[in-house]
Amino acid sequence: MEKINYIEEEVPGGVPVKMWTRGVPVEDEAKRQLTNAARLPIVFRHIAAMPDVHFGIGATVGSVIPTLRAIIPAAVGVDIGCGMMACKTTLMAQDSAPSAAETAFLELALAAWRSTNGSGRKALRQQLGDMITKAS
């Protein structure tokens, strides 16, 4: 049986919202935006929310809103990649529940990332990478 790695929320009068946010806090404002967007008649199949999802002006940052015969300008190219980064770790997919220290680190990293503007993110990325290297 395949493990589902997202949380699916049904939206009355709309398409489902699939959220890849396990262990990541999602703002109530962002959830409201996703729910409102899911009720638009042009949305195709479902809306997706990535781990960096947060409230945005015009559209939820970190969301994917597929549409039929329509483009939502505020949902295209606004804050692309905000809050996302890739780094090599020793974690494996089979490592299920994170430790309390790992959870605290992830919450701190996410909060720091969201509060840092684009120019400060390079330094933050380096600091987080150094922390991960020292921990492994």
N, C-alpha and C positions, 0 to 999 in steps of 0.2 A: 504494500500500500504506500502510495506517495505522500510524503509529508507536505502539507501546505505551509508555505513560509510567509504568508500574509494574513492579515485580519480582514475579513470581508464584512462590511456593514451594508445591510439592505436599506434603501432609501424609499419610503412610500412616495409613489408618484414619479419615481426616477430610476436611474440605473444604479447598480451597486457601486460602492466605493471600496476598492481593494487597497489596503494600507500595509506597506512593508515597514512597519514601525514597531515591531515587537521590542519591548524594553526601552522605547523612546517616548518621552512625553509629547503629546500633541496638544497645542493650544485649542481652547474651546472656539476661539474666533476662526481658526483654520478649519476646524471641523464644520462650523456653520457655513463657511465659504464652499467647502467641498460638497456639502449637502445641497446647497443652493445650486451649484453648478450641475450636480447630478440630475436635477429636475429640468434642466434645459432640454428642449425637444431636439436639439441638434447633436447631443452627445451620443456617441456610438458605444454600445456594449457595457462599458464601465469606466470609472475614473480611477486612476492609480495615484497613490501618495507615496513618495519616497521618504527615506529616513530623515531628510533635511526639511521636511514639510513645515511651513509656518505661514502665518497670516501675511498676505500681500495686498498691495493696492491694485485693485482690478482683477487679480487672480491669485490663487493660492500658490505661493512659491513652493517648489518641490512637488508639483502635481503634473500629471499627464492627462490631458483632456482630449481624447480622440473625438473628432466630429465628422458628420456626414454633410458634404456640400457646404461647409462653412469654415471660417477661420475666426478665432477669437484673438484679436491682436494683443490684448493684455496677457494672454496665456502663452504667447510665442516670444521667446527671447528676453523675457523679463527676469533678471537676476539668475541667468543660467549658471548652474553649478554652485549656487550659493550654499555654503555649508557642507559641500561634498568634498571628500578627499580620499585618495587611495594611499595605503601604506602597507608594507609587508609586515605581517605578524607571525607568531608561532601558533596562533589559534587555528584549529581545524574545525570543519563543519560538525564533526561528531562531538565536539566539546559543547555539551548542551547548555546548561545553566552557567552564566557568568558568576564569578565570585563577587562578594560584596565590594572588594577593592576594584575589580574590573568594572562593575556597574557604576561605582563612584567616579572612576576615571572617565568612562564614557559620558556620564552626565556632565561632568566638569568640562570635558572637551567640547561637547555640543553647546553648552552654554557660552563658553569662551568663543567658539567659532561664530555663533549667532551675534555676539556683541562686538565682533571685530570687523572693521571695514576691509575692503579689498586690499588696500596697501599694507595692512597689518597681518594679513593672512599668511604671507610667505614666512614671516618670522614665527607665527603660531604653528604652522605646519612643521617647521624645523624643530621647535620645542617639543611638540607632541611626538614627532619621530624619535627624538633623543630619549624621551621618557620611555617609549616602547622598547627601544634598543636596550636601555639600561635594565628594564624589567625582564627581558628575555635571556 
